[in-house]
């Protein structure tokens, strides 16, 4: 697999601030051939085939998702693992922690496709530079669609400002349709605001050092209440899996 352009600037920003907002233009440069890949159109279209998130409480019910887990080696080998539940502790998710949540799997053609692997390899290179002694990573990928309706804002993070309980997080915008708001906020552990930005274009991205900062996303509402409205993102988390 071809290597990505130099990520040193992004690497330095993460070391300095613990987070970074990356514009779609920069992400296209960093991800290289992504949008020219044969499966890119199918990759984006797969967000139309997500399953309802049945674990949500009363708040934030209008969310669809699929999930897959990968082993990622520092050498570059990426292997999809057998389907397993997603788990977060109550410490990291006060709304749905300490629950084994079985989501529908990401379709194999999408999980094993070139687009997903380019994104995972980008994460391997970026996060590996931040943790050069880590040889093995556990990566989880989440396809999210947040739906907004009249009088029912969509909640990308119904648990509020939080940590994911991993080492690093990438949030990659796939599509925004007829929505406004959805502002990402970054906070110190004491709750103070460190920064905010809104992912508005396809491939806009947020990258987070999960141990250093907390993050959340404000609710989204329809621009035109008579039309469907959604926010599609891919969330990738990396956690060191060295024994």
C-alpha positions in Angstrom: 0.0 0.0 0.0 1.3 3.4 -0.9 2.4 5.7 1.9 0.5 8.8 2.8 2.0 12.3 2.4 3.9 13.8 5.3 1.7 13.9 8.5 4.4 15.7 10.6 2.4 19.0 10.9 -0.7 17.1 12.1 1.5 15.0 14.4 3.0 18.1 15.9 -0.5 19.7 16.4 -1.7 16.6 18.2 1.4 16.6 20.4 0.9 20.3 21.2 -2.9 20.6 21.6 -4.2 17.0 22.0 -6.6 17.5 19.1 -6.8 18.9 15.5 -9.4 20.0 13.0 -8.4 18.9 9.5 -10.0 20.4 6.5 -11.3 18.2 3.6 -8.6 19.7 1.3 -5.9 18.6 3.7 -7.5 15.2 4.3 -7.7 14.6 0.5 -3.9 15.2 0.4 -3.2 13.0 3.4 -5.5 10.2 2.2 -4.1 10.3 -1.3 -6.0 8.2 -3.7 -9.2 7.7 -1.5 -11.8 9.3 -3.7 -10.4 7.7 -6.8 -10.7 4.2 -5.5 -13.2 1.9 -7.2 -15.2 1.3 -4.0 -15.4 4.9 -2.8 -18.9 5.4 -4.2 -20.1 2.2 -2.6 -18.4 3.1 0.6 -20.3 6.4 0.9 -23.6 4.8 -0.3 -23.3 2.2 2.5 -24.4 4.8 5.0 -27.9 4.3 3.5 -27.8 0.7 4.8 -27.2 1.2 8.5 -29.3 -0.4 11.3 -31.1 1.4 14.1 -29.1 1.8 17.3 -31.4 -0.1 19.6 -29.4 0.6 22.8 -30.2 4.3 23.0 -32.4 5.6 25.8 -35.1 8.1 25.3 -32.6 10.8 24.3 -30.9 10.5 20.9 -32.9 7.6 19.6 -32.6 8.6 15.9 -29.2 7.1 15.3 -28.2 4.3 12.9 -24.8 2.5 12.9 -22.7 -0.4 12.0 -19.5 -1.6 13.7 -16.3 -3.6 12.9 -13.1 -4.4 14.8 -9.6 -4.7 13.2 -6.2 -5.7 14.3 -3.6 -3.3 13.0 0.1 -4.0 13.1 2.7 -1.3 13.2 4.3 -3.0 10.2 1.1 -2.3 8.1 -0.9 -5.5 8.3 -4.6 -4.9 8.8 -6.9 -7.8 9.6 -10.7 -7.7 10.3 -11.6 -9.5 13.5 -14.6 -11.7 14.1 -17.7 -9.7 15.0 -17.8 -8.7 18.7 -19.6 -6.3 20.9 -18.6 -2.7 21.5 -17.9 -2.0 25.2 -17.3 1.2 27.1 -17.1 1.6 30.9 -19.5 3.9 32.8 -16.5 6.1 33.5 -16.3 6.9 29.8 -20.0 6.6 28.8 -22.4 7.5 31.6 -25.4 6.9 29.4 -24.5 3.4 28.0 -21.5 2.2 29.9 -20.8 -1.3 31.3 -23.0 -2.8 28.5 -21.9 -5.2 25.8 -23.5 -3.5 22.8 -23.9 -5.8 19.8 -24.4 -3.6 16.7 -24.9 -4.9 13.2 -21.6 -5.5 11.5 -20.2 -3.3 8.8 -20.8 -5.1 5.5 -17.8 -7.3 4.6 -17.4 -5.7 1.2 -17.1 -2.3 2.9 -15.0 -3.4 5.9 -12.6 -5.3 3.6 -12.6 -2.7 0.8 -9.8 -0.4 -0.3 -11.4 2.8 1.1 -11.6 1.5 4.7 -8.1 0.1 4.5 -6.7 3.4 3.2 -8.3 5.2 6.2 -7.1 2.6 8.7 -3.6 2.8 7.2 -3.6 6.6 7.6 -4.6 6.2 11.2 -1.8 3.6 11.7 0.8 6.0 10.4 -0.4 9.0 12.3 -1.1 7.4 15.6 1.9 5.1 15.3 4.1 8.2 15.1 2.6 9.4 18.4 3.2 6.0 20.0 6.3 4.6 18.3 6.7 1.7 20.8 3.2 0.3 20.1 3.4 -2.7 17.8 -0.2 -3.9 17.8 -3.4 -1.9 17.7 -7.0 -2.7 18.3 -9.0 -0.5 15.9 -12.8 -0.1 16.0 -14.7 1.5 13.1 -18.2 2.9 13.5 -20.5 4.0 10.8 -22.9 6.6 12.2 -26.0 8.3 10.7 -27.7 10.9 13.0 -31.2 11.8 11.8 -32.9 15.1 12.6 -36.6 15.6 12.5 -39.0 18.4 13.2 -39.0 19.1 17.0 -36.6 16.2 17.4 -32.9 17.3 17.0 -30.4 14.6 16.3 -27.8 14.0 19.0 -24.4 12.8 17.7 -23.2 12.4 21.3 -26.3 11.7 23.5 -23.9 10.9 26.4 -22.6 14.5 26.4 -19.0 15.6 26.5 -17.0 12.4 27.0 -13.9 10.3 26.4 -14.1 7.1 24.3 -11.7 5.2 26.6 -9.1 4.5 23.8 -5.9 6.1 22.8 -6.8 8.0 19.6 -9.9 8.9 17.7 -10.5 10.0 14.1 -14.0 11.4 13.1 -14.3 11.6 9.4 -17.3 13.5 7.8 -18.9 11.4 5.0 -22.0 13.5 4.3 -24.3 16.2 5.6 -27.7 16.5 4.2 -30.1 19.3 5.1 -28.7 19.9 8.6 -27.3 22.7 10.6 -25.1 22.9 13.8 -23.3 19.7 14.8 -20.4 21.6 16.3 -17.6 19.6 17.8 -16.3 20.9 21.1 -13.0 19.9 22.7 -12.6 20.2 26.5 -10.0 19.8 29.1 -10.6 17.2 31.9 -11.9 20.0 34.1 -14.6 20.9 31.5 -13.0 24.1 30.2 -13.4 24.6 26.5 -10.2 24.2 24.5 -11.6 24.6 21.0 -14.6 24.1 18.7 -15.3 23.6 15.0 -17.9 22.1 12.7 -17.4 19.3 10.2 -19.3 20.7 7.2 -17.7 19.1 4.0 -17.1 15.5 3.1 -13.7 14.5 4.5 -13.5 17.3 7.1 -12.0 15.5 10.1 -11.4 15.7 13.8 -8.4 13.9 15.3 -8.3 13.5 19.1 -5.8 12.3 21.7 -8.4 10.6 23.8 -6.4 10.4 27.0 -5.7 14.2 27.0 -9.0 15.8 26.1 -12.8 15.2 26.0 -15.1 15.8 23.1 -18.7 16.2 22.3 -21.0 17.3 19.3 -23.9 19.6 19.6 -27.4 18.5 18.3 -28.3 18.8 14.7 -31.5 20.2 13.3 -33.1 20.3 9.8 -32.6 23.3 7.6 -35.8 22.5 5.7 -38.1 20.7 8.1 -40.1 19.1 5.2 -37.1 17.2 3.9 -35.0 14.3 5.4 -31.9 15.4 7.3 -28.9 13.4 8.4 -25.2 13.6 9.4 -23.0 10.7 8.4 -19.6 10.1 9.9 -17.0 7.4 10.2 -15.5 7.1 13.7 -12.2 5.2 14.0 -10.7 4.5 17.4 -7.2 3.1 18.0 -6.2 1.4 21.3 -2.8 -0.1 22.0 -3.1 -3.9 22.2 0.4 -4.8 23.1 0.7 -7.6 25.7 
